[in-house]
């Protein structure tokens, strides 16, 4: 199913209006710096179809803890926990996410010129854990060790396809445990809706071959996000993201393009290779009451190596969306986005929180 086959934009707009009027979020402030924000919201992406997400965010003395679960009409589910904790007056920071999921998905052949007809449906069951423990070096700089674990079982594949024939690394499932180091610069004025400041994260990991389904490889990921006021109440947000790998990388962990956050308009993972570079900019502006608008543009490419990116085909996407502030205290938004690509694709997304 593509984003245009069953997506009902008027219905989604009506849901957004109901969310704003009825309050999908309840914020309970016990004292300064303390809040509990439960959110229950329907969502839509081309990969999942319609679904329901339930989130509970706790902010306690600068500590952030989020418990979430999702379910979709395609029998997909996920449940997870995200935490951002600080200790000793902010000297140490611990960031982590763990998730269990069963999401029937689609994989394409690798490379910047992979044909559309190479798409293949499959069903993975995944366990994921990522943790970073960092120490503050300056006012906004942190650095420290990082760990990533991922276990994927492939439950269903298409007979004679990419996975059934073993053409992609990780076709029979994978077990990955990576160890390395991370660096963070965070000068944003808000976690959910920054209006000024920047966020830079980088992480280098090495994955040893621990089992028969482990690939021996390394990865490096860097992500920069900047925010600045624009014409009074508006916000101009920009993002640049690069990820490169080398070795026997399972296809599920290859750098890729597409999805609900970056290169909106491309299906998630539409293009993948050992290196990916993506850039995007977004203008966010108030409309009336709790309604806000957004316009975005993005570009990206994949290649075997960084030096090959300039020679490969670049994908572009653009679009716009409607926002509703569903929690005024923390400025948490529900967003309805429409993304268009240079290849003529149209995808719709209905989610909670900004794309970046």
Secondary structure as the mmCIF struct_conf table of DSSP 4:
data_model
#
loop_
_struct_conf.conf_type_id
_struct_conf.id
_struct_conf.beg_label_comp_id
_struct_conf.beg_label_asym_id
_struct_conf.beg_label_seq_id
_struct_conf.end_label_comp_id
_struct_conf.end_label_asym_id
_struct_conf.end_label_seq_id
TURN_TY1_P TURN_TY1_P1 UNK A 3 UNK A 5
BEND BEND1 UNK A 6 UNK A 6
HELX_RH_AL_P HELX_RH_AL_P1 UNK A 9 UNK A 22
TURN_TY1_P TURN_TY1_P2 UNK A 23 UNK A 23
BEND BEND2 UNK A 24 UNK A 24
STRN STRN1 UNK A 25 UNK A 28
BEND BEND3 UNK A 30 UNK A 31
TURN_TY1_P TURN_TY1_P3 UNK A 32 UNK A 33
STRN STRN2 UNK A 34 UNK A 45
TURN_TY1_P TURN_TY1_P4 UNK A 46 UNK A 48
STRN STRN3 UNK A 49 UNK A 60
TURN_TY1_P TURN_TY1_P5 UNK A 61 UNK A 62
STRN STRN4 UNK A 63 UNK A 72
TURN_TY1_P TURN_TY1_P6 UNK A 73 UNK A 74
BEND BEND4 UNK A 75 UNK A 75
STRN STRN5 UNK A 77 UNK A 87
TURN_TY1_P TURN_TY1_P7 UNK A 88 UNK A 91
STRN STRN6 UNK A 92 UNK A 107
BEND BEND5 UNK A 110 UNK A 111
TURN_TY1_P TURN_TY1_P8 UNK A 112 UNK A 113
HELX_RH_3T_P HELX_RH_3T_P1 UNK A 116 UNK A 118
STRN STRN7 UNK A 120 UNK A 136
BEND BEND6 UNK A 138 UNK A 140
STRN STRN8 UNK A 141 UNK A 156
TURN_TY1_P TURN_TY1_P9 UNK A 159 UNK A 160
BEND BEND7 UNK A 161 UNK A 161
TURN_TY1_P TURN_TY1_P10 UNK A 162 UNK A 166
BEND BEND8 UNK A 168 UNK A 168
TURN_TY1_P TURN_TY1_P11 UNK A 169 UNK A 172
STRN STRN9 UNK A 174 UNK A 186
BEND BEND9 UNK A 189 UNK A 189
BEND BEND10 UNK A 191 UNK A 193
BEND BEND11 UNK A 195 UNK A 196
STRN STRN10 UNK A 197 UNK A 207
BEND BEND12 UNK A 211 UNK A 211
TURN_TY1_P TURN_TY1_P12 UNK A 212 UNK A 213
STRN STRN11 UNK A 217 UNK A 230
TURN_TY1_P TURN_TY1_P13 UNK A 231 UNK A 233
STRN STRN12 UNK A 234 UNK A 247
BEND BEND13 UNK A 248 UNK A 248
HELX_RH_3T_P HELX_RH_3T_P2 UNK A 251 UNK A 253
BEND BEND14 UNK A 254 UNK A 254
STRN STRN13 UNK A 255 UNK A 257
BEND BEND15 UNK A 259 UNK A 263
TURN_TY1_P TURN_TY1_P14 UNK A 264 UNK A 265
BEND BEND16 UNK A 266 UNK A 266
HELX_LH_PP_P HELX_LH_PP_P1 UNK A 267 UNK A 267
TURN_TY1_P TURN_TY1_P15 UNK A 268 UNK A 269
BEND BEND17 UNK A 270 UNK A 270
STRN STRN14 UNK A 271 UNK A 273
BEND BEND18 UNK A 274 UNK A 274
STRN STRN15 UNK A 275 UNK A 288
TURN_TY1_P TURN_TY1_P16 UNK A 289 UNK A 290
STRN STRN16 UNK A 291 UNK A 303
BEND BEND19 UNK A 304 UNK A 305
HELX_RH_3T_P HELX_RH_3T_P3 UNK A 306 UNK A 311
BEND BEND20 UNK A 312 UNK A 312
HELX_LH_PP_P HELX_LH_PP_P2 UNK A 313 UNK A 314
STRN STRN17 UNK A 315 UNK A 327
TURN_TY1_P TURN_TY1_P17 UNK A 328 UNK A 331
STRN STRN18 UNK A 332 UNK A 341
TURN_TY1_P TURN_TY1_P18 UNK A 342 UNK A 343
BEND BEND21 UNK A 344 UNK A 344
STRN STRN19 UNK A 346 UNK A 352
BEND BEND22 UNK A 353 UNK A 353
#
